[in-house]
């Protein structure tokens, strides 16, 4: 397992946090995802053999947010 933190742009409420976390957890190869309004970020534990950084960024964007 690997861990990566992405800076998320556009989260402003608990529903946004949940949307980001669920979008990440839906990906095959993601073990856990925790988003934070305090840091505007999401920390993801994932299997790098199953998923790429581009997949992680794409999931955040599909949830309606951007990544810096």
PDB file as gemmi writes it, atoms N, CA and C in Angstrom:
CRYST1    1.000    1.000    1.000  90.00  90.00  90.00 P 1                      
ATOM      1  N   UNK A   1       0.834  -1.182   0.000  1.00  0.00           N  
ATOM      2  CA  UNK A   1       0.000   0.000   0.000  1.00  0.00           C  
ATOM      3  C   UNK A   1       0.877   1.244   0.000  1.00  0.00           C  
ATOM      4  N   UNK A   2       0.357   2.258  -0.648  1.00  0.00           N  
ATOM      5  CA  UNK A   2       1.015   3.562  -0.680  1.00  0.00           C  
ATOM      6  C   UNK A   2       0.033   4.595  -0.132  1.00  0.00           C  
ATOM      7  N   UNK A   3       0.577   5.737   0.244  1.00  0.00           N  
ATOM      8  CA  UNK A   3      -0.272   6.821   0.736  1.00  0.00           C  
ATOM      9  C   UNK A   3       0.066   8.089  -0.031  1.00  0.00           C  
ATOM     10  N   UNK A   4      -0.969   8.844  -0.382  1.00  0.00           N  
ATOM     11  CA  UNK A   4      -0.765  10.092  -1.118  1.00  0.00           C  
ATOM     12  C   UNK A   4      -1.738  11.132  -0.596  1.00  0.00           C  
ATOM     13  N   UNK A   5      -1.270  12.376  -0.511  1.00  0.00           N  
ATOM     14  CA  UNK A   5      -2.140  13.481  -0.116  1.00  0.00           C  
ATOM     15  C   UNK A   5      -2.317  14.409  -1.305  1.00  0.00           C  
ATOM     16  N   UNK A   6      -3.573  14.715  -1.614  1.00  0.00           N  
ATOM     17  CA  UNK A   6      -3.895  15.629  -2.706  1.00  0.00           C  
ATOM     18  C   UNK A   6      -4.531  16.886  -2.130  1.00  0.00           C  
ATOM     19  N   UNK A   7      -4.138  18.045  -2.625  1.00  0.00           N  
ATOM     20  CA  UNK A   7      -4.775  19.302  -2.238  1.00  0.00           C  
ATOM     21  C   UNK A   7      -6.018  19.478  -3.092  1.00  0.00           C  
ATOM     22  N   UNK A   8      -7.169  19.587  -2.433  1.00  0.00           N  
ATOM     23  CA  UNK A   8      -8.451  19.664  -3.128  1.00  0.00           C  
ATOM     24  C   UNK A   8      -8.961  21.104  -3.099  1.00  0.00           C  
ATOM     25  N   UNK A   9      -9.382  21.595  -4.245  1.00  0.00           N  
ATOM     26  CA  UNK A   9      -9.918  22.953  -4.367  1.00  0.00           C  
ATOM     27  C   UNK A   9     -11.431  22.859  -4.486  1.00  0.00           C  
ATOM     28  N   UNK A  10     -12.140  23.638  -3.666  1.00  0.00           N  
ATOM     29  CA  UNK A  10     -13.585  23.739  -3.807  1.00  0.00           C  
ATOM     30  C   UNK A  10     -14.391  23.083  -2.706  1.00  0.00           C  
ATOM     31  N   UNK A  11     -13.748  22.384  -1.767  1.00  0.00           N  
ATOM     32  CA  UNK A  11     -14.512  21.798  -0.657  1.00  0.00           C  
ATOM     33  C   UNK A  11     -14.850  22.922   0.324  1.00  0.00           C  
ATOM     34  N   UNK A  12     -16.137  22.993   0.748  1.00  0.00           N  
ATOM     35  CA  UNK A  12     -16.513  24.038   1.699  1.00  0.00           C  
ATOM     36  C   UNK A  12     -17.498  23.571   2.762  1.00  0.00           C  
ATOM     37  N   UNK A  13     -17.851  22.266   2.766  1.00  0.00           N  
ATOM     38  CA  UNK A  13     -18.812  21.787   3.759  1.00  0.00           C  
ATOM     39  C   UNK A  13     -18.620  20.273   3.960  1.00  0.00           C  
ATOM     40  N   UNK A  14     -19.259  19.720   5.003  1.00  0.00           N  
ATOM     41  CA  UNK A  14     -19.134  18.277   5.247  1.00  0.00           C  
ATOM     42  C   UNK A  14     -19.623  17.409   4.079  1.00  0.00           C  
ATOM     43  N   UNK A  15     -20.610  17.888   3.332  1.00  0.00           N  
ATOM     44  CA  UNK A  15     -21.075  17.120   2.173  1.00  0.00           C  
ATOM     45  C   UNK A  15     -19.985  17.031   1.102  1.00  0.00           C  
ATOM     46  N   UNK A  16     -19.212  18.098   0.957  1.00  0.00           N  
ATOM     47  CA  UNK A  16     -18.099  18.088   0.002  1.00  0.00           C  
ATOM     48  C   UNK A  16     -17.061  17.052   0.438  1.00  0.00           C  
ATOM     49  N   UNK A  17     -16.768  17.018   1.726  1.00  0.00           N  
ATOM     50  CA  UNK A  17     -15.795  16.062   2.265  1.00  0.00           C  
ATOM     51  C   UNK A  17     -16.263  14.640   1.954  1.00  0.00           C  
ATOM     52  N   UNK A  18     -17.544  14.394   2.209  1.00  0.00           N  
ATOM     53  CA  UNK A  18     -18.086  13.061   1.968  1.00  0.00           C  
ATOM     54  C   UNK A  18     -18.035  12.702   0.484  1.00  0.00           C  
ATOM     55  N   UNK A  19     -18.344  13.648  -0.378  1.00  0.00           N  
ATOM     56  CA  UNK A  19     -18.321  13.387  -1.822  1.00  0.00           C  
ATOM     57  C   UNK A  19     -16.921  13.020  -2.290  1.00  0.00           C  
ATOM     58  N   UNK A  20     -15.922  13.728  -1.796  1.00  0.00           N  
ATOM     59  CA  UNK A  20     -14.531  13.432  -2.180  1.00  0.00           C  
ATOM     60  C   UNK A  20     -14.129  12.053  -1.663  1.00  0.00           C  
ATOM     61  N   UNK A  21     -14.436  11.782  -0.397  1.00  0.00           N  
ATOM     62  CA  UNK A  21     -14.069  10.477   0.173  1.00  0.00           C  
ATOM     63  C   UNK A  21     -14.744   9.335  -0.581  1.00  0.00           C  
ATOM     64  N   UNK A  22     -16.029   9.469  -0.871  1.00  0.00           N  
ATOM     65  CA  UNK A  22     -16.739   8.391  -1.563  1.00  0.00           C  
ATOM     66  C   UNK A  22     -16.216   8.195  -2.981  1.00  0.00           C  
ATOM     67  N   UNK A  23     -15.859   9.295  -3.650  1.00  0.00           N  
ATOM     68  CA  UNK A  23     -15.339   9.158  -5.018  1.00  0.00           C  
ATOM     69  C   UNK A  23     -14.026   8.377  -5.024  1.00  0.00           C  
ATOM     70  N   UNK A  24     -13.218   8.580  -3.994  1.00  0.00           N  
ATOM     71  CA  UNK A  24     -11.953   7.855  -3.912  1.00  0.00           C  
ATOM     72  C   UNK A  24     -12.172   6.391  -3.537  1.00  0.00           C  
ATOM     73  N   UNK A  25     -13.061   6.163  -2.553  1.00  0.00           N  
ATOM     74  CA  UNK A  25     -13.304   4.804  -2.068  1.00  0.00           C  
ATOM     75  C   UNK A  25     -13.972   3.920  -3.116  1.00  0.00           C  
ATOM     76  N   UNK A  26     -14.623   4.546  -4.106  1.00  0.00           N  
ATOM     77  CA  UNK A  26     -15.250   3.766  -5.178  1.00  0.00           C  
ATOM     78  C   UNK A  26     -14.227   3.172  -6.141  1.00  0.00           C  
ATOM     79  N   UNK A  27     -12.992   3.684  -6.113  1.00  0.00           N  
ATOM     80  CA  UNK A  27     -11.969   3.189  -7.034  1.00  0.00           C  
ATOM     81  C   UNK A  27     -11.433   1.844  -6.569  1.00  0.00           C  
ATOM     82  N   UNK A  28     -11.325   0.907  -7.507  1.00  0.00           N  
ATOM     83  CA  UNK A  28     -10.734  -0.397  -7.207  1.00  0.00           C  
ATOM     84  C   UNK A  28      -9.244  -0.189  -6.937  1.00  0.00           C  
ATOM     85  N   UNK A  29      -8.812  -0.552  -5.742  1.00  0.00           N  
ATOM     86  CA  UNK A  29      -7.416  -0.372  -5.370  1.00  0.00           C  
ATOM     87  C   UNK A  29      -7.220   0.643  -4.263  1.00  0.00           C  
ATOM     88  N   UNK A  30      -8.297   1.385  -3.924  1.00  0.00           N  
ATOM     89  CA  UNK A  30      -8.219   2.336  -2.809  1.00  0.00           C  
ATOM     90  C   UNK A  30      -8.679   1.628  -1.546  1.00  0.00           C  
ATOM     91  N   UNK A  31      -7.829   1.653  -0.527  1.00  0.00           N  
ATOM     92  CA  UNK A  31      -8.158   1.025   0.748  1.00  0.00           C  
ATOM     93  C   UNK A  31      -8.894   1.990   1.663  1.00  0.00           C  
ATOM     94  N   UNK A  32      -8.464   3.265   1.683  1.00  0.00           N  
ATOM     95  CA  UNK A  32      -9.109   4.245   2.559  1.00  0.00           C  
ATOM     96  C   UNK A  32      -8.854   5.645   2.028  1.00  0.00           C  
ATOM     97  N   UNK A  33      -9.755   6.562   2.335  1.00  0.00           N  
ATOM     98  CA  UNK A  33      -9.602   7.962   1.957  1.00  0.00           C  
ATOM     99  C   UNK A  33     -10.198   8.821   3.053  1.00  0.00           C  
ATOM    100  N   UNK A  34      -9.437   9.822   3.474  1.00  0.00           N  
ATOM    101  CA  UNK A  34      -9.913  10.751   4.497  1.00  0.00           C  
ATOM    102  C   UNK A  34      -9.677  12.176   3.990  1.00  0.00           C  
ATOM    103  N   UNK A  35     -10.775  12.925   3.857  1.00  0.00           N  
ATOM    104  CA  UNK A  35     -10.676  14.313   3.413  1.00  0.00           C  
ATOM    105  C   UNK A  35     -10.799  15.234   4.620  1.00  0.00           C  
ATOM    106  N   UNK A  36     -10.223  16.430   4.499  1.00  0.00           N  
ATOM    107  CA  UNK A  36     -10.236  17.397   5.593  1.00  0.00           C  
ATOM    108  C   UNK A  36     -10.535  18.789   5.080  1.00  0.00           C  
ATOM    109  N   UNK A  37     -11.531  19.439   5.707  1.00  0.00           N  
ATOM    110  CA  UNK A  37     -11.811  20.843   5.383  1.00  0.00           C  
ATOM    111  C   UNK A  37     -10.720  21.748   5.925  1.00  0.00           C  
ATOM    112  N   UNK A  38     -10.133  21.375   7.067  1.00  0.00           N  
ATOM    113  CA  UNK A  38      -9.096  22.204   7.696  1.00  0.00           C  
ATOM    114  C   UNK A  38      -7.885  22.372   6.790  1.00  0.00           C  
ATOM    115  N   UNK A  39      -7.513  21.309   6.095  1.00  0.00           N  
ATOM    116  CA  UNK A  39      -6.321  21.360   5.245  1.00  0.00           C  
ATOM    117  C   UNK A  39      -6.670  21.376   3.755  1.00  0.00           C  
ATOM    118  N   UNK A  40      -7.971  21.315   3.438  1.00  0.00           N  
ATOM    119  CA  UNK A  40      -8.419  21.226   2.036  1.00  0.00           C  
ATOM    120  C   UNK A  40      -7.646  20.155   1.286  1.00  0.00           C  
ATOM    121  N   UNK A  41      -7.634  18.974   1.878  1.00  0.00           N  
ATOM    122  CA  UNK A  41      -6.878  17.880   1.258  1.00  0.00           C  
ATOM    123  C   UNK A  41      -7.589  16.548   1.488  1.00  0.00           C  
ATOM    124  N   UNK A  42      -7.143  15.556   0.746  1.00  0.00           N  
ATOM    125  CA  UNK A  42      -7.597  14.188   0.957  1.00  0.00           C  
ATOM    126  C   UNK A  42      -6.358  13.301   0.994  1.00  0.00           C  
ATOM    127  N   UNK A  43      -6.318  12.429   1.989  1.00  0.00           N  
ATOM    128  CA  UNK A  43      -5.230  11.466   2.112  1.00  0.00           C  
ATOM    129  C   UNK A  43      -5.775  10.101   1.734  1.00  0.00           C  
ATOM    130  N   UNK A  44      -5.091   9.452   0.798  1.00  0.00           N  
ATOM    131  CA  UNK A  44      -5.580   8.196   0.234  1.00  0.00           C  
ATOM    132  C   UNK A  44      -4.557   7.096   0.457  1.00  0.00           C  
ATOM    133  N   UNK A  45      -5.040   5.938   0.922  1.00  0.00           N  
ATOM    134  CA  UNK A  45      -4.221   4.738   0.991  1.00  0.00           C  
ATOM    135  C   UNK A  45      -4.648   3.850  -0.175  1.00  0.00           C  
ATOM    136  N   UNK A  46      -3.691   3.475  -1.015  1.00  0.00           N  
ATOM    137  CA  UNK A  46      -4.053   2.753  -2.235  1.00  0.00           C  
ATOM    138  C   UNK A  46      -2.950   1.785  -2.650  1.00  0.00           C  
ATOM    139  N   UNK A  47      -3.332   0.893  -3.557  1.00  0.00           N  
ATOM    140  CA  UNK A  47      -2.396  -0.069  -4.124  1.00  0.00           C  
ATOM    141  C   UNK A  47      -1.863   0.501  -5.436  1.00  0.00           C  
ATOM    142  N   UNK A  48      -0.599   0.907  -5.491  1.00  0.00           N  
ATOM    143  CA  UNK A  48      -0.066   1.524  -6.704  1.00  0.00           C  
ATOM    144  C   UNK A  48       0.023   0.568  -7.888  1.00  0.00           C  
ATOM    145  N   UNK A  49      -0.140  -0.727  -7.655  1.00  0.00           N  
ATOM    146  CA  UNK A  49      -0.167  -1.681  -8.764  1.00  0.00           C  
ATOM    147  C   UNK A  49      -1.537  -1.699  -9.446  1.00  0.00           C  
ATOM    148  N   UNK A  50      -2.564  -1.181  -8.769  1.00  0.00           N  
ATOM    149  CA  UNK A  50      -3.924  -1.205  -9.309  1.00  0.00           C  
ATOM    150  C   UNK A  50      -4.423   0.159  -9.766  1.00  0.00           C  
ATOM    151  N   UNK A  51      -3.794   1.227  -9.258  1.00  0.00           N  
ATOM    152  CA  UNK A  51      -4.341   2.556  -9.517  1.00  0.00           C  
ATOM    153  C   UNK A  51      -3.191   3.561  -9.677  1.00  0.00           C  
ATOM    154  N   UNK A  52      -3.412   4.557 -10.531  1.00  0.00           N  
ATOM    155  CA  UNK A  52      -2.381   5.564 -10.791  1.00  0.00           C  
ATOM    156  C   UNK A  52      -2.750   6.901 -10.136  1.00  0.00           C  
ATOM    157  N   UNK A  53      -1.778   7.795 -10.102  1.00  0.00           N  
ATOM    158  CA  UNK A  53      -2.046   9.143  -9.591  1.00  0.00           C  
ATOM    159  C   UNK A  53      -3.128   9.819 -10.436  1.00  0.00           C  
ATOM    160  N   UNK A  54      -3.090   9.584 -11.741  1.00  0.00           N  
ATOM    161  CA  UNK A  54      -4.102  10.183 -12.632  1.00  0.00           C  
ATOM    162  C   UNK A  54      -5.500   9.675 -12.286  1.00  0.00           C  
ATOM    163  N   UNK A  55      -5.611   8.411 -11.903  1.00  0.00           N  
ATOM    164  CA  UNK A  55      -6.918   7.869 -11.497  1.00  0.00           C  
ATOM    165  C   UNK A  55      -7.433   8.598 -10.247  1.00  0.00           C  
ATOM    166  N   UNK A  56      -6.525   8.850  -9.305  1.00  0.00           N  
ATOM    167  CA  UNK A  56      -6.917   9.536  -8.061  1.00  0.00           C  
ATOM    168  C   UNK A  56      -7.397  10.957  -8.368  1.00  0.00           C  
ATOM    169  N   UNK A  57      -6.642  11.665  -9.174  1.00  0.00           N  
ATOM    170  CA  UNK A  57      -7.014  13.039  -9.551  1.00  0.00           C  
ATOM    171  C   UNK A  57      -8.333  13.029 -10.323  1.00  0.00           C  
ATOM    172  N   UNK A  58      -8.499  12.070 -11.218  1.00  0.00           N  
ATOM    173  CA  UNK A  58      -9.728  11.967 -11.995  1.00  0.00           C  
ATOM    174  C   UNK A  58     -10.951  11.747 -11.123  1.00  0.00           C  
ATOM    175  N   UNK A  59     -10.801  10.953 -10.069  1.00  0.00           N  
ATOM    176  CA  UNK A  59     -11.929  10.700  -9.166  1.00  0.00           C  
ATOM    177  C   UNK A  59     -12.346  11.973  -8.444  1.00  0.00           C  
ATOM    178  N   UNK A  60     -11.371  12.770  -8.024  1.00  0.00           N  
ATOM    179  CA  UNK A  60     -11.695  14.043  -7.363  1.00  0.00           C  
ATOM    180  C   UNK A  60     -12.414  14.974  -8.330  1.00  0.00           C  
ATOM    181  N   UNK A  61     -11.936  15.032  -9.558  1.00  0.00           N  
ATOM    182  CA  UNK A  61     -12.551  15.907 -10.553  1.00  0.00           C  
ATOM    183  C   UNK A  61     -13.959  15.443 -10.914  1.00  0.00           C  
ATOM    184  N   UNK A  62     -14.172  14.128 -10.987  1.00  0.00           N  
ATOM    185  CA  UNK A  62     -15.504  13.606 -11.279  1.00  0.00           C  
ATOM    186  C   UNK A  62     -16.487  13.932 -10.160  1.00  0.00           C  
ATOM    187  N   UNK A  63     -15.975  14.109  -8.935  1.00  0.00           N  
ATOM    188  CA  UNK A  63     -16.837  14.486  -7.809  1.00  0.00           C  
ATOM    189  C   UNK A  63     -17.171  15.974  -7.838  1.00  0.00           C  
ATOM    190  N   UNK A  64     -16.541  16.724  -8.755  1.00  0.00           N  
ATOM    191  CA  UNK A  64     -16.870  18.134  -8.902  1.00  0.00           C  
ATOM    192  C   UNK A  64     -15.867  19.094  -8.291  1.00  0.00           C  
ATOM    193  N   UNK A  65     -14.682  18.607  -7.988  1.00  0.00           N  
ATOM    194  CA  UNK A  65     -13.662  19.456  -7.361  1.00  0.00           C  
ATOM    195  C   UNK A  65     -12.395  19.432  -8.210  1.00  0.00           C  
ATOM    196  N   UNK A  66     -11.435  20.256  -7.832  1.00  0.00           N  
ATOM    197  CA  UNK A  66     -10.184  20.316  -8.578  1.00  0.00           C  
ATOM    198  C   UNK A  66      -9.034  19.957  -7.646  1.00  0.00           C  
ATOM    199  N   UNK A  67      -7.895  19.638  -8.233  1.00  0.00           N  
ATOM    200  CA  UNK A  67      -6.699  19.270  -7.466  1.00  0.00           C  
ATOM    201  C   UNK A  67      -5.573  20.219  -7.854  1.00  0.00           C  
ATOM    202  N   UNK A  68      -4.883  20.756  -6.838  1.00  0.00           N  
ATOM    203  CA  UNK A  68      -3.720  21.621  -7.113  1.00  0.00           C  
ATOM    204  C   UNK A  68      -2.472  20.798  -7.187  1.00  0.00           C  
TER     205      UNK A  68                                                      
END                                                                             
